[in-house]
Amino acid sequence: MIKAFEDNYNLKVFTKHELENDFFDDVDIVAFPGGEGDSDSYRYLLKHHAPRIRRFVARGGRYLGICMGAYWAGSNYFNILNDVDAVQYITQPNTCTRRPHAKAMPVTWFGEQLKMYFYDGCALVGDQTKFETVATYSNNDPMAIIQGRIGLIGCHPEAEYNWYQLQSWMKREWHGGQHNLLLHFIDYLMKKD
């Protein structure tokens, strides 16, 4: 994720041990990428800091969540969304897959059909009048949305070449990277009021 926007934005990387009371005072956006493991790692990584993240967003700070970071915006974690929740895509009606493993998922991103790296990502379901849909899965469930100053993506536009090399069936799906899509999404989110 850092590679996608390090040339265009100043970054401040943190761990759970570096979140002091004034940490977000000079921050415009907090970003949580996808990661190894599952969304339940929130409990030992950030549960203690959830009120601080909620205050940051409530004061007008922006939030970017990709895959696991998108799940964390939902009702079971940071609970910063309005009438929408991040749910496991593979459990939704009419999905193109029921398996959580890595795959090149067909999506429509700003009207363009493409494939994007997926590993048990979320669908963003709820009152669609309360967010802007940027991308959908093949069943038309929202895959990437912007709600106010919160941007969420269920798949992985930040995926690197080596992600596609871990499974033999994925090697042929490498598309040269989609960091430009992620950068465009962040630029678009940063313009939102």
Stockholm file with secondary structure:
# STOCKHOLM 1.0

chainA/1-193         MIKAFEDNYNLKVFTKHELENDFFDDVDIVAFPGGEGDSDSYRYLLKHHAPRIRRFVARGGRYLGICMGAYWAGSNYFNILNDVDAVQYITQPNTCTRRPHAKAMPVTWFGEQLKMYFYDGCALVGDQTKFETVATYSNNDPMAIIQGRIGLIGCHPEAEYNWYQLQSWMKREWHGGQHNLLLHFIDYLMKKD
#=GR chainA/1-193 SS CHHHHTTTSCCCCCCGGGCCTTGGGGCSEEEECCCSSCGGGHHHHTGGGHHHHHHHHHTTCEEEEETHHHHHTSTTTTCCCSSEEEEEGGGSTTCSCSCCSCEEEEEEETTEEEEEEESSCEEEEECGGGSEEEEEETTSCEEEEEETTEEEESSBTTCCHHHHHSSGGGGGGCCSCCHHHHHHHHHHHHTCC
#=GC SS_cons         CHHHHTTTSCCCCCCGGGCCTTGGGGCSEEEECCCSSCGGGHHHHTGGGHHHHHHHHHTTCEEEEETHHHHHTSTTTTCCCSSEEEEEGGGSTTCSCSCCSCEEEEEEETTEEEEEEESSCEEEEECGGGSEEEEEETTSCEEEEEETTEEEESSBTTCCHHHHHSSGGGGGGCCSCCHHHHHHHHHHHHTCC
//
